[in-house]
Amino acid sequence: MKWLLPALLLLAAQAQAETVLNRGNGAEPESLDPAHASSTAEINILGDLMVGLTTYDAAARPIPGIAARWETSPDGLTWTFHLRQARWSDGSAVTAQDFVAGWRRVLDPKTASRNAASLWIVKNARAISSGALPPAALGVTATDSKTLTVRLEHPAPYLPELLTLPAALPRKTGAVFDGPYVLKAWMPNDHITLAKNPRFTDAATVKIDTVNYIPTPDAEAALRRLRAGELDMQSPLPTAQIAWMRANMPGALHIMPSLALAYIVFNLRDSALKDVRVRRALNLVYDREAVAQKVMKLGETPAYSYVPPSVSNYAHGPQFDFRPMPYPARLALAKKLMQEAGYGPFNKLQLSYAVSGNPDSKRLATVFQAMARQAYVDVRIQVADQQVNLRNYRQGQFQLGYATWLADYDDAGNFLDLLRAGAPGNYAGYRNARFDALMNQADQAPDTARRTALLQQAEQVALAGMPWLAVRVLSQSEAVGPRVGGYVANARDFNRSRWLWIAK
């Protein structure tokens, strides 16, 4: 038994040497399959496991990933990517054919991918999604194992940013990964553990050995765990505690303006919500300033459009026509519209409203409930896990639903694309031929100014139809404990673990 003590000492030394990062991650992931992972919680984990042609740096800016470099044709329609020497976690080479396979799978209707629309910019991609063309018709070609040629439907200067998305990742069968970490364990509703990938192309610079992603649907409880040292990072944060954190944990608190919109979706398939007077009344009665300034208190901007004003190349975009009206006038008009639609104090409209169990979501729901009551609408709040709500939104099984959208890339089209007929994120079921035609024209516009003008015309059409109740332009909030080094606050609040370290 003399060997036992040295062995225990060795194990203890190894345990001490290992660096571990515990990240609070909001909702429990539903999927880590690149074809289906779409929530921020899922993308955070997948971003540690996988690298596409491009990836994010520490400040969430697109940089070369598996592609070492690329060239673009003069018309902007053909991009040629040259892959670096990279390996999967099983030791095999990452090839251009792996990207062809991954993209074809996402677009194949049999996959029923939630992320297929992310690749519709590629030649023939949308037709493949609809079943009109086979996956082999996709405009992506592996010239050889290290050269990938991508042909586009229209120029897209934002393509390097788009290629960081899950839909654009390579594919190889089996539980293999090409990123800085590999999946070690998944205990549903408890934790997901990632271990450093020694075969990652840049493994020498990865400083953290183990990353635990912990689902934290209750932000209040998560903040207590962070204060106790059980978590090193947590997002989102409970806004009710922001003032306390500013006073007591200023070094840990990070609040960043972002390209993100919070909105309430109207299910246009519902008989009551088909009436634009009802949708307009609810938009009128929602006091955005009170929510942003008195309830949330994060310095966020009340939203009167579907595209945030900070999006690049989109200055002076259209807004709801009622913005100049004082709130009492809006409320009076909302009551008038509801009465014209057949409702009143003795015949109130009953609507269900789906929200997540997050404390902020529930608090905002009760505020909306009180506002809607002024215009003869009784809102019944229905609380469920966010993944359940998203599933119901996709299936059209809801009336009103709270949603957020964090831009995949800095472009107005990324918000407006959610309202195209048949788009996966079009939970409202909005269909407008004029809107779709303008969006299609914008895709083919020869210059930025013309494209912006067409997108703004399309947004004006959508604002008139009111498929959404835009609430506010979001800020991102995160708490970072004192052990964590390398954190860079950014508008996306994407902080890949490969860029972080644990301070001794």
DARAPE-V266974 format. One record per residue. N is the residue number from 1. OMEGA is omega in radians with two decimals (NA if undefined). D_CENTER is the distance of its C-alpha to the mean C-alpha in whole Angstrom. Layout:
N	OMEGA	D_CENTER
N	OMEGA	D_CENTER
This chain:
1	-3.10	55
2	-3.11	56
3	-2.97	52
4	-3.09	50
5	3.08	50
6	3.14	49
7	3.13	46
8	3.11	45
9	3.12	45
10	3.12	43
11	3.12	41
12	3.13	40
13	3.11	40
14	3.14	37
15	3.13	35
16	-3.09	36
17	-3.10	35
18	3.09	32
19	-3.06	29
20	3.09	26
21	3.12	23
22	-3.03	21
23	2.96	18
24	-2.88	17
25	3.10	13
26	-3.02	13
27	2.99	13
28	3.12	15
29	3.04	13
30	-3.10	14
31	2.98	14
32	3.05	14
33	-3.12	15
34	3.12	14
35	-3.02	14
36	-3.12	12
37	-3.07	10
38	-3.14	6
39	3.12	5
40	3.13	5
41	-3.14	9
42	-3.10	9
43	3.07	8
44	-3.11	10
45	-3.11	13
46	3.11	13
47	3.05	13
48	-3.08	16
49	-2.96	17
50	3.06	17
51	3.10	17
52	3.08	17
53	3.03	19
54	3.13	18
55	-3.14	16
56	2.97	15
57	-3.06	18
58	3.13	18
59	3.11	17
60	3.00	14
61	-3.10	16
62	3.11	16
63	3.07	19
64	3.10	21
65	3.04	20
66	3.03	23
67	3.10	24
68	-3.14	26
69	3.10	27
70	3.04	26
71	3.14	28
72	3.10	28
73	-3.12	30
74	-3.14	32
75	3.09	30
76	-3.04	27
77	-3.12	27
78	3.12	27
79	3.12	26
80	-3.09	27
81	3.12	26
82	-3.02	28
83	3.05	27
84	3.06	28
85	-3.12	30
86	-3.09	28
87	2.97	28
88	-3.10	26
89	3.06	27
90	3.08	30
91	3.14	31
92	-3.07	31
93	2.98	30
94	-3.03	27
95	3.06	28
96	3.12	27
97	3.11	28
98	3.09	25
99	3.09	22
100	-3.12	24
101	-3.12	24
102	-3.11	20
103	3.11	20
104	-3.14	22
105	-3.14	21
106	-3.06	18
107	3.13	19
108	-3.14	22
109	3.14	22
110	-3.14	24
111	-3.11	21
112	-3.09	19
113	3.04	16
114	-3.02	12
115	-3.05	11
116	-3.09	15
117	3.12	14
118	-3.11	12
119	-3.09	16
120	3.10	18
121	-3.14	19
122	-3.09	21
123	3.08	24
124	-3.05	25
125	-3.09	21
126	3.12	21
127	3.09	25
128	3.12	24
129	-3.11	21
130	-3.12	24
131	-3.12	26
132	3.11	29
133	3.10	29
134	3.11	29
135	-3.13	26
136	-3.13	29
137	-3.10	29
138	-3.09	25
139	3.11	26
140	-3.06	25
141	3.01	29
142	3.13	30
143	2.98	33
144	-3.01	33
145	-3.09	32
146	-3.12	30
147	-3.13	30
148	3.10	27
149	-3.10	27
150	3.08	25
151	-3.03	26
152	3.05	23
153	3.13	24
154	-3.13	24
155	-3.12	23
156	3.14	20
157	3.13	20
158	-3.07	17
159	3.12	17
160	3.09	17
161	3.14	14
162	-3.07	12
163	3.00	14
164	-3.02	12
165	3.14	10
166	-3.09	11
167	-3.04	13
168	-3.13	15
169	3.07	16
170	-3.12	20
171	2.97	22
172	-3.10	25
173	-3.12	26
174	-3.13	26
175	-3.13	24
176	-3.05	24
177	3.13	22
178	-3.08	22
179	-3.06	20
180	-3.11	22
181	3.02	21
182	3.13	22
183	-3.11	22
184	-3.12	25
185	3.05	24
186	3.05	22
187	-3.03	23
188	3.12	21
189	3.10	21
190	3.11	22
191	2.95	21
192	-3.10	20
193	3.08	22
194	3.10	22
195	-3.13	25
196	-3.13	25
197	-3.08	26
198	-3.11	29
199	3.09	29
200	-3.02	26
201	-3.13	27
202	-3.03	26
203	-3.07	27
204	-3.10	30
205	-3.13	28
206	-2.97	25
207	-3.08	27
208	-3.06	25
209	-3.04	27
210	3.09	25
211	3.04	21
212	3.02	21
213	-3.03	17
214	3.12	18
215	-3.11	17
216	-3.13	17
217	3.10	16
218	-3.06	19
219	3.11	18
220	3.13	22
221	-3.13	23
222	3.11	21
223	3.09	22
224	3.12	26
225	3.11	25
226	3.12	24
227	3.13	27
228	3.14	29
229	3.12	28
230	3.08	26
231	3.05	23
232	-3.14	22
233	3.10	19
234	2.99	17
235	0.07	14
236	3.12	13
237	3.08	17
238	-3.06	19
239	3.12	20
240	-3.12	23
241	-3.07	24
242	-3.14	23
243	3.12	26
244	-3.13	28
245	3.10	26
246	-3.10	26
247	-2.97	30
248	-3.11	30
249	-3.03	27
250	-3.13	27
251	-3.11	26
252	-3.00	24
253	3.07	21
254	3.08	19
255	-3.04	17
256	2.99	16
257	-3.06	15
258	3.06	11
259	-3.06	10
260	-3.10	8
261	2.96	10
262	-3.08	11
263	3.05	14
264	-3.12	16
265	2.97	16
266	3.07	20
267	-3.05	21
268	3.06	23
269	-3.12	25
270	-3.04	26
271	-3.12	30
272	-3.06	30
273	3.00	26
274	-3.10	28
275	-3.09	30
276	3.10	28
277	3.10	30
278	-3.14	29
279	3.13	25
280	3.14	27
281	3.13	29
282	3.06	26
283	-3.12	24
284	-3.02	27
285	-3.13	28
286	-3.10	24
287	-3.05	25
288	-3.13	22
289	3.14	24
290	-3.13	26
291	-3.07	22
292	-2.98	21
293	-3.04	24
294	-3.10	26
295	-3.06	23
296	3.06	20
297	3.13	23
298	-3.07	20
299	-3.13	21
300	-3.09	18
301	3.01	19
302	-3.03	20
303	3.05	18
304	3.10	21
305	3.13	19
306	3.08	15
307	3.12	15
308	-3.07	15
309	-3.11	18
310	3.13	17
311	-3.09	16
312	3.06	18
313	-3.08	21
314	-3.12	20
315	3.05	23
316	3.08	25
317	-3.11	22
318	3.12	24
319	3.06	23
320	-3.06	24
321	-3.10	28
322	-3.06	29
323	-3.10	27
324	-3.07	31
325	3.00	32
326	-3.03	33
327	3.12	32
328	3.11	35
329	3.08	35
330	-3.13	32
331	3.12	33
332	3.13	36
333	3.13	35
334	3.12	32
335	-3.14	35
336	-3.14	37
337	3.13	34
338	3.10	34
339	3.09	38
340	3.13	38
341	3.06	36
342	-3.11	38
343	-3.14	37
344	-3.07	38
345	-3.13	39
346	3.11	41
347	-3.05	39
348	3.07	35
349	3.12	32
350	3.14	31
351	3.04	27
352	-3.07	24
353	-3.08	21
354	3.07	19
355	3.09	17
356	-3.13	16
357	3.09	18
358	-3.11	17
359	3.13	20
360	3.13	18
361	-3.14	17
362	3.14	20
363	3.11	22
364	3.13	20
365	3.13	21
366	3.07	25
367	3.11	25
368	3.13	24
369	3.14	26
370	3.12	29
371	-3.09	28
372	-3.13	28
373	3.13	31
374	-3.10	33
375	3.01	33
376	3.08	34
377	3.03	31
378	-3.12	30
379	3.08	27
380	-3.08	27
381	3.11	24
382	-3.07	23
383	3.09	21
384	3.04	19
385	-3.09	17
386	3.13	13
387	3.08	13
388	3.12	16
389	-3.13	15
390	3.09	12
391	3.12	15
392	3.11	18
393	-3.11	15
394	-3.13	15
395	-3.13	19
396	-3.09	20
397	3.13	21
398	2.99	21
399	3.03	22
400	3.13	20
401	3.11	16
402	-3.11	14
403	3.03	10
404	3.08	8
405	3.02	6
406	-3.02	4
407	3.02	6
408	3.10	7
409	-3.00	10
410	-3.11	13
411	-3.12	14
412	-3.13	15
413	-3.13	15
414	3.04	11
415	-3.06	11
416	3.10	14
417	3.14	14
418	-3.10	12
419	3.05	16
420	3.10	18
421	3.10	20
422	3.13	19
423	-3.11	15
424	-3.14	13
425	-3.13	11
426	-3.09	14
427	-3.11	15
428	-3.02	18
429	-3.11	20
430	3.08	20
431	3.12	23
432	-3.06	25
433	3.13	27
434	3.11	27
435	-3.11	23
436	3.14	23
437	3.12	26
438	3.10	25
439	3.12	21
440	3.09	23
441	3.12	26
442	3.11	23
443	-3.05	22
444	-3.08	26
445	-3.04	27
446	-3.12	29
447	-3.04	28
448	-3.09	25
449	-3.14	27
450	3.13	28
451	3.13	24
452	-3.13	23
453	3.14	26
454	3.10	25
455	3.13	21
456	3.03	23
457	3.12	25
458	3.13	22
459	3.11	20
460	3.08	24
461	-3.12	24
462	3.13	21
463	3.11	22
464	3.14	25
465	3.06	24
466	3.01	22
467	3.12	20
468	2.89	17
469	3.14	19
470	-3.04	17
471	-3.09	17
472	3.00	16
473	-2.95	14
474	2.85	12
475	3.02	13
476	3.11	12
477	3.12	14
478	3.01	16
479	-3.10	19
480	-3.11	21
481	-3.03	24
482	-3.14	27
483	-2.96	27
484	3.04	24
485	3.07	25
486	-3.12	23
487	3.09	20
488	3.10	19
489	-3.14	17
490	-3.02	14
491	3.14	12
492	-3.02	9
493	2.98	11
494	3.11	10
495	-3.10	14
496	-3.06	15
497	-3.12	18
498	-3.10	20
499	-3.06	21
500	3.01	22
501	3.13	25
502	3.14	27
503	3.13	30
504	NA	33
